[in-house]
Amino acid sequence: MSSPALPSLSDRFAVRFGAAPALRVRAPGRVNLIGEHVDYVGGLVLPVAIDRAICAAASTNGRNVLRLVSEAAGIAPVEVPLVDLGPRTGSDGWLNYVLGVLAQYRELGWTVPGFDALFSGDLPLGAGLSSSAALETATALLLEGLTGRGLDPIERARLCQQAEHRHAGVPCGLMDQLAVGAGRAGHALLIDCRDLRVTPVPLPPDWSIIVADTRVKHTLADGEYRRRREDCEAAARALGVPTLRDVSLELLAANAFRLDERLARRARHAVTEIARVPAFVAAAAAGDATAAGTLLRASHLSLRDDFDVSCPELDALAEAAWRAGSELGVIGARMTGGGFGGATVTLVRRGREAELARHLEVDFAGRFGHIPSVFVTRPAGAAEIMPPDYPAP
Ligand code: GLA
């Protein structure tokens, strides 16, 4: 018996707004393999755009308002007058990622038309998988598509980052917006955050990526993020360099006396984490699972002990994967994203995903009383305006 087809994004848009949309866009989430909390110090990072995305459909409405619906947030349509694209609070907080982007294009001199938009998708929200950057980028592509103009992916990523700084008040680096905007199917992206050079890095075909979302988000995460950034800037100032990217392990060891205990740990995380990224790329190129696993574990421990951004739930998921080890095909595991909740990333031998996912769920549920959301993901392509024949999401 075949099940009835679910209504497509275009159909759902038509139900809400009375006609088919003029265009559809898709913006993937990202999982960072290694290089955590170093994008804002000009470091190296290695994210992967994933096959889960925010999708959106839109049409201009000929009025001076935006009518916005987010199925993902499960809320009623919001009407926003074009004269007021300012920041929102409370349950309208998600709008900041949309309005912030539109406000930035307006600052560039673009005219923002009134439009109707429906946001949807299968990317978990607030799980450390860059749902914010995906929503920003989806909005940017909607506006570009509706106005027939375009920015190049790096300019667009910078604009989205500014939107997040100004409207959402999060002083994020550029990794997420670049990963979403420059993803390449089958590849991770080596990004040098000093000059924004992006190099696609193929992953060994038998390495599979598992994301395990704790489904917890500890409060104060944004304030702590800002404090980590400030700590890194203070450490760089004390060491007399522009950013921690300019610090080698030797320089750090010789100048440790210039830093207090906390700043010394922050700097040690940044400097060692940046060094782990090219080492991981080399391990992946050589298919050296042991070296890759050691680096992922060292990254997690550094984020836990030196950078203080992990939490018991992330530690438990990483430890469960380490304990399973090669018996369940595990290559390595670590927390991913900003921390204080969110998800871990585990690399596992292809074919062993289901067994490992079950192990992580059972182990975690036994400790925390709820089941994490564990799924296999694949490196996907960049955010895009969907061609008309793109399969209905
Ligand atoms: C968040 C930020 C990124 C990056 C990561 C940590 O996702 O948006 O810029 O700093 O945290 O690596």
Residues whose N, C-alpha, C, O or C-beta is under 5 A from the ligand:
A	BS01	GLA	G35 E36 H37 V38 D39 C172 G173 L174 M175 D176 G337 G338
